[in-house]
Every structure is written in structure tokens, then in C-alpha cells.
């Protein structure tokens, strides 16, 4: 059974020391950023953390288990809407949701409780979906999970009494900050790291390498795939709720095709099957368009030459970069 080099190295004293040093450096950076950065950069750093959380959780299914799932955005929507409906101020609910059942109108839970309930609901949905589709393989499985995302998108667009349809839910309380995001990220990485170091993690790696051989050795394919799929769904729901509360509003368009394929692009560029690859891909794909490429769209002066506005050029450049990475590094920048 093959194991990831990253998993092996992380267990060594040197690897643990490097990990502790990294955590300390990140904590120092966050403390400095909290005092020095303005609102825009604080939100951008928080967005980086949320994207890392989402890509690491997607990597558990796509990278480590070999389940090519395109339903991550659906689980994000479940977490975001559940957290919003349960923690939205009860005094304002009758105005925003006049046709909502009275018991739900009067419900106002703490954010952490609604966050966990949203994750639990995503797990339940993942189990129901997984039992039906995880026996499929390859593009059949990918299309099935994509269909789940479409179903969630249609439901959130049409259940207007609960979701307000295309208008979405706005005015979410500003409870999510930099520390909320990175504490959730640290918990996510730790739990997934521990899972990968367990017997279940070794079974996931075996399924990824050769599911028929793994099954012949006694690995329960459906059981392990369900564990991977539901764990990824739980953290996707957490990430979706944090994302919605970070920008203080949610709507169905936030959790559609663009979000799904954006997360896949981050994972492909960084490297599947490695936590460090997922982190690198999320950081690069979040920061480069926002800090560099968007300036090209607005027009800049470069070496004394004025470049005019070029709307859409950031998507073109990122697409070219993705093609180059796939050609030169098929397994991603940090993939092996």
C-alpha cells in the first residue's frame, strides 16, 4: 500500500517541529494583520483562510480517496443557509421571512451552534447521496455529484419562504472575523491530518491507488468512501457558512458552477493528495487575481506604457496558467 510522503514526514520529530514553527508564524502574522491591515486586506486574508479550508476538505475526497466530487458547493450552500436561518436575529426574521413557520421565526441560536448544525445536516445529505452514487466511478460519479449541486441550487432558488430565492439573505450579523476563520481552518487541517494517519486514512489511500486491490484486502469501499465524502461535506458546510457570514449575505449564485470549478482549479494547481498542495493552490488562486490581475482589467502603467482596461483578462491568464500547470506538472505544483 502506498502512502503519501507528506504523511510520513509529518510524523518525524523534524516534521513536527516545522509544523509548530509554522503555526507560531501564522499566529504572529494574524496578530500583526489585525492591527495593521485595513478592512479590505483583512477580508482578503480571511477569504484565503476559507478557501484553504474548502480546498483541504475537497482534497480529502478528490485527492486522498480518489472520489472526483463536484458537489462541494452544494454542501457549502447547505451549511450557509442553515447557519443563517438558525442564527439570524429573531427580531428581524418576521420582516425578512414573513411566511416562515413561526417556530423557526422565533429561533435564534448562537453562531457556533448553528454552524455545527449546518455541518451535521450536510453530513446527513452526503450519506443519503453517497449511498446512491459512491458505487459509481470516474466521470459517472463526477456528474452525479454535480447533479446534487444543481438540485441544491434549484431548491435554494425556489424555496422563497426560507431562502428568499434569488434575492438571497442579507444583513447577516458580523460575527466572523480573522480569528474565527483561522481557528476553524486549524481544526479542519488537524482533524483531516489525524484521519489520514489512522487506519481509515490508509484505507483511503489504498482505494485511491487501486480500489479492486483494496477491496480484495478487506477494505470496505463504500464505508470508507462514505467516511471521506461525509467528512469533506461537513467541512464544506462550515466553510460555506463562514464565507456567507464574512460577506454578510448569501444567495444561490454564490454556490454554483463557478464556486465548484474554482475549488477544483485551486486543488489541481496546488497538487492533489497533499495538504500543502491544497494550501498553496488556494493561496495562489485567491491572491494573484485579486492583487495583480484585477489591476490589468482596470488599466495600469507598465514601464512607461499605459495599458488600457482589459475586462476579463484575469480569467484568460488564469486559464492559460492552468493549462501550463496541467501540461508541465500534471499532479500540481506540489503533487508527486
Phi, psi and omega per residue, in radians:
X1 nan 2.207 3.112
X2 -1.410 2.511 3.057
X3 -2.168 2.746 -3.141
X4 -1.261 2.378 3.071
X5 -1.030 -0.634 3.137
X6 -1.081 -0.718 -3.139
X7 -1.124 -0.714 -3.123
X8 -1.182 -0.821 -3.086
X9 -1.130 -0.523 -3.098
X10 -1.187 -0.344 -3.124
X11 -1.503 -0.199 -3.125
X12 -1.353 2.702 3.097
X13 -0.985 -0.675 3.125
X14 -1.131 -0.706 3.127
X15 -1.153 -0.696 3.121
X16 -1.164 -0.678 3.099
X17 -1.113 -0.712 3.107
X18 -1.132 -0.635 3.132
X19 -1.157 -0.761 3.111
X20 -1.093 -0.742 3.111
X21 -1.071 -0.719 3.125
X22 -1.102 -0.748 3.125
X23 -1.079 -0.733 3.130
X24 -1.113 -0.759 -3.135
X25 -1.126 -0.707 3.107
X26 -1.121 -0.740 3.128
X27 -1.090 -0.713 3.101
X28 -1.119 -0.754 3.125
X29 -1.062 -0.752 -3.137
X30 -1.136 -0.678 3.127
X31 -1.134 -0.746 3.120
X32 -1.168 -0.756 -3.136
X33 -1.072 -0.641 -3.122
X34 -1.065 -0.523 -3.110
X35 -1.646 -0.555 -2.989
X36 -1.769 -0.516 -3.041
X37 -1.424 2.571 3.026
X38 -1.435 -3.135 -3.058
X39 -1.047 -0.668 -3.119
X40 -1.096 -0.858 -3.092
X41 -1.255 -0.558 3.058
X42 -1.107 -0.743 3.112
X43 -1.157 -0.638 3.132
X44 -1.156 -0.746 3.103
X45 -1.124 -0.690 3.090
X46 -1.113 -0.694 3.115
X47 -1.110 -0.662 3.068
X48 -1.045 -0.791 3.134
X49 -1.084 -0.734 3.129
X50 -1.136 -0.739 3.130
X51 -1.131 -0.657 3.074
X52 -1.075 -0.790 3.123
X53 -0.995 -0.794 -3.103
X54 -1.172 -0.733 -3.091
X55 -1.276 -0.638 3.082
X56 -1.100 -0.734 3.114
X57 -1.188 -0.645 3.066
X58 -1.159 -0.609 3.140
X59 -1.118 -0.516 3.109
X60 -1.055 -0.737 -3.139
X61 -1.469 -0.897 -3.050
X62 -1.321 -0.716 -3.026
X63 -1.548 -0.800 -3.040
X64 -1.574 -0.535 -3.102
X65 -1.808 -0.320 3.132
X66 1.429 0.314 3.070
X67 -1.607 1.933 -3.119
X68 -1.448 1.573 -3.081
X69 -1.690 2.390 3.044
X70 -2.058 0.358 -3.095
X71 -1.811 0.210 -3.059
X72 -1.045 -0.696 -3.126
X73 -1.129 -0.538 3.084
X74 -1.107 -0.756 3.105
X75 -1.192 -0.594 3.044
X76 -1.041 -0.767 -3.132
X77 -1.113 -0.706 3.116
X78 -1.056 -0.809 3.131
X79 -1.136 -0.737 -3.099
X80 -1.148 -0.841 -3.103
X81 -1.217 -0.660 3.117
X82 -1.116 -0.820 3.131
X83 -1.097 -0.687 -3.132
X84 -1.146 -0.785 -3.090
X85 -1.202 -0.576 -3.082
X86 -1.472 -0.501 -3.071
X87 -1.888 -0.014 3.118
X88 -1.142 2.429 -3.108
X89 -0.934 2.203 -3.083
X90 -1.100 -0.515 -3.122
X91 -1.167 -0.438 -3.090
X92 -1.759 -0.176 -3.082
X93 -1.107 -0.746 -3.130
X94 -1.029 -0.530 3.121
X95 -1.304 -0.670 -3.078
X96 -1.515 -0.572 -3.103
X97 -2.227 1.247 -3.052
X98 -1.141 -0.449 -3.096
X99 -1.765 0.156 3.124
X100 -1.276 2.545 3.087
X101 -0.940 2.518 -3.015
X102 -1.080 -0.645 -3.124
X103 -1.122 -0.584 3.120
X104 -1.374 -0.569 3.078
X105 -1.070 -0.599 -3.092
X106 -1.573 -0.013 -3.122
X107 -1.539 2.249 3.040
X108 -2.505 1.795 -3.099
X109 -1.735 2.744 3.009
X110 -1.035 2.663 -3.053
X111 -1.055 -0.738 -3.098
X112 -1.116 -0.648 3.116
X113 -1.170 -0.788 3.126
X114 -1.146 -0.560 3.102
X115 -1.106 -0.814 -3.128
X116 -1.208 -0.635 3.097
X117 -1.136 -0.704 3.074
X118 -1.068 -0.712 3.085
X119 -1.132 -0.714 3.132
X120 -1.129 -0.694 3.115
X121 -1.136 -0.654 3.086
X122 -1.129 -0.652 3.093
X123 -1.097 -0.773 3.122
X124 -1.039 -0.797 3.119
X125 -1.106 -0.687 -3.134
X126 -1.139 -0.635 3.107
X127 -1.175 -0.747 3.126
X128 -1.115 -0.759 3.128
X129 -1.242 -0.748 -3.061
X130 -1.090 -0.697 3.123
X131 -1.018 -0.555 -3.092
X132 -1.472 -0.626 -2.932
X133 -1.952 -0.301 -3.020
X134 -1.299 -0.081 3.007
X135 -1.433 -0.196 3.088
X136 -1.422 2.920 -3.138
X137 -2.377 2.816 2.999
X138 1.025 -2.403 -3.045
X139 -1.212 -0.382 3.070
X140 -1.123 -0.738 3.110
X141 -1.175 -0.720 -3.136
X142 -1.074 -0.785 -3.131
X143 -1.164 -0.627 3.126
X144 -1.112 -0.777 3.125
X145 -1.217 -0.568 3.053
X146 -1.129 -0.648 3.081
X147 -1.085 -0.648 3.068
X148 -1.072 -0.745 3.108
X149 -1.070 -0.685 3.117
X150 -1.138 -0.723 3.121
X151 -1.046 -0.796 3.132
X152 -1.102 -0.713 3.139
X153 -1.107 -0.723 3.128
X154 -1.152 -0.737 3.140
X155 -1.112 -0.772 -3.139
X156 -1.182 -0.414 3.118
X157 -1.424 -0.425 -3.019
X158 -1.935 -0.324 3.077
X159 -1.447 1.200 -2.987
X160 -1.160 -0.465 3.133
X161 -1.143 -0.423 -3.103
X162 -1.927 -0.597 -3.022
X163 -1.941 -0.164 -3.067
X164 1.110 0.345 3.020
X165 1.034 -2.456 -3.111
X166 -1.138 -0.414 3.129
X167 -1.121 -0.636 3.112
X168 1.410 3.122 3.139
X169 -1.880 2.099 -3.123
X170 -2.029 2.991 3.110
X171 1.264 0.525 3.095
X172 -1.156 2.471 -3.115
X173 -1.033 2.447 -3.118
X174 -1.370 1.159 -3.075
X175 -1.614 -0.329 -3.085
X176 -1.597 2.234 3.073
X177 -2.306 -2.996 -3.078
X178 -1.011 -0.747 -3.070
X179 -1.250 -0.670 3.055
X180 -0.955 -0.840 -3.053
X181 -1.106 -0.833 -3.018
X182 -1.393 -0.408 2.974
X183 -1.185 -0.773 3.077
X184 -1.075 -0.680 3.116
X185 -1.124 -0.760 3.141
X186 -1.091 -0.737 3.116
X187 -1.106 -0.738 3.140
X188 -1.065 -0.873 -3.113
X189 -1.112 -0.709 -3.125
X190 -1.119 -0.813 -3.109
X191 -1.121 -0.770 3.134
X192 -1.155 -0.671 3.102
X193 -1.093 -0.769 3.108
X194 -1.132 -0.688 3.124
X195 -1.090 -0.716 -3.135
X196 -1.194 -0.425 3.127
X197 -1.536 0.005 -3.129
X198 -1.676 3.104 3.079
X199 -1.082 -0.562 3.113
X200 -1.151 -0.677 3.116
X201 -1.128 -0.717 3.094
X202 -1.134 -0.610 3.081
X203 -1.162 -0.670 3.095
X204 -1.073 -0.768 3.123
X205 -1.116 -0.645 3.120
X206 -1.146 -0.706 3.108
X207 -1.114 -0.692 3.128
X208 -1.105 -0.710 -3.081
X209 -1.294 -0.786 -3.128
X210 -2.859 1.737 -3.057
X211 -1.183 -0.566 3.117
X212 -1.163 -0.734 3.100
X213 -1.156 -0.688 3.117
X214 -1.095 -0.728 3.130
X215 -1.152 -0.653 3.112
X216 -1.135 -0.475 3.117
X217 -1.520 0.062 3.059
X218 1.754 0.126 3.113
X219 -1.352 2.232 3.076
X220 -1.373 1.799 -2.999
X221 -1.048 -0.905 -3.068
X222 -1.131 -0.719 -3.133
X223 -1.069 -0.844 -3.112
X224 -1.209 -0.692 3.104
X225 -1.122 -0.679 3.086
X226 -1.108 -0.707 3.110
X227 -1.081 -0.802 3.128
X228 -1.126 -0.803 -3.093
X229 -1.114 -0.774 -3.102
X230 -1.258 -0.615 3.077
X231 -1.126 -0.791 3.076
X232 -1.070 -0.667 3.129
X233 -1.138 -0.703 -3.140
X234 -1.034 -0.865 -3.106
X235 -1.281 -0.472 3.018
X236 -1.110 -0.714 3.100
X237 -1.118 -0.719 3.081
X238 -1.055 -0.816 3.127
X239 -1.103 -0.675 3.117
X240 -1.124 -0.721 3.114
X241 -1.145 -0.746 3.114
X242 -1.100 -0.699 3.139
X243 -1.114 -0.790 3.138
X244 -1.099 -0.752 -3.137
X245 -1.280 -0.454 3.098
X246 -1.123 -0.727 -3.128
X247 -1.704 0.064 3.016
X248 1.121 0.335 3.069
X249 -2.815 2.699 3.083
X250 -2.425 2.587 3.047
X251 -2.672 2.828 -3.054
X252 -1.021 -0.548 -3.097
X253 -1.153 -0.366 3.137
X254 -1.212 -0.434 -3.026
X255 -2.101 0.999 -3.081
X256 -2.133 -2.682 -3.052
X257 -1.041 -0.729 -3.077
X258 -1.072 -0.701 3.106
X259 -1.168 -0.793 -3.128
X260 -1.024 -0.907 -3.073
X261 -1.299 -0.462 3.045
X262 -1.081 -0.745 3.112
X263 -1.163 -0.684 3.111
X264 -1.120 -0.703 3.112
X265 -1.079 -0.761 3.103
X266 -1.017 -0.747 -3.112
X267 -1.209 -0.725 -3.123
X268 -1.142 -0.750 -3.136
X269 -1.173 -0.782 -3.108
X270 -1.230 -0.755 -3.140
X271 2.271 2.078 -3.140
X272 -1.332 2.660 3.097
X273 1.366 0.229 3.083
X274 -2.488 2.275 3.098
X275 -1.107 -0.719 3.124
X276 -1.091 -0.611 3.100
X277 -1.157 -0.719 3.100
X278 -1.087 -0.709 3.133
X279 -1.130 -0.835 -3.119
X280 -1.075 -0.772 -3.135
X281 -1.089 -0.737 3.134
X282 -1.129 -0.716 -3.129
X283 -1.141 -0.834 -3.075
X284 -1.140 -0.834 -3.051
X285 -1.266 -0.372 3.082
X286 -1.460 -0.773 -2.996
X287 -1.460 -0.714 -3.046
X288 -1.072 -0.856 3.099
X289 -1.098 -0.661 -3.051
X290 -1.290 -0.727 -3.029
X291 -1.628 -0.412 -3.043
X292 -2.083 -1.005 -2.976
X293 -1.221 -0.568 -3.141
X294 -1.124 -0.452 3.091
X295 -1.169 -0.560 3.087
X296 -1.133 -0.631 -3.137
X297 -1.179 -0.538 3.132
X298 -1.505 -0.204 -3.113
X299 1.614 2.249 -3.113
X300 -2.446 2.891 3.017
X301 -1.751 2.109 -3.076
X302 -2.202 1.975 -3.133
X303 0.948 0.761 3.103
X304 1.383 0.008 3.140
X305 -1.901 2.232 3.125
X306 -1.508 2.084 3.079
X307 -1.633 2.244 -3.096
X308 -1.280 3.043 3.093
X309 -1.128 2.318 -3.129
X310 -2.293 1.465 -3.090
X311 -1.184 2.311 3.134
X312 1.554 -0.049 -3.093
X313 -1.174 -0.502 -3.134
X314 -1.116 -0.715 3.110
X315 -1.150 -0.649 3.131
X316 -1.135 -0.807 -3.116
X317 -1.138 -0.738 3.128
X318 -1.140 -0.613 3.101
X319 -1.157 -0.732 3.099
X320 -1.112 -0.729 3.122
X321 -1.079 -0.701 3.111
X322 -1.090 -0.756 3.130
X323 -1.088 -0.736 -3.137
X324 -1.118 -0.748 3.141
X325 -1.108 -0.748 -3.127
X326 -1.109 -0.643 -3.139
X327 -1.264 -0.826 -3.039
X328 -1.491 -0.615 -3.124
X329 -2.298 1.369 -3.046
X330 -0.985 -0.496 -3.134
X331 -1.689 0.200 3.117
X332 1.679 2.984 -3.066
X333 -1.107 -0.633 3.140
X334 -1.961 0.144 -3.136
X335 -1.347 2.678 3.125
X336 -2.270 nan nan
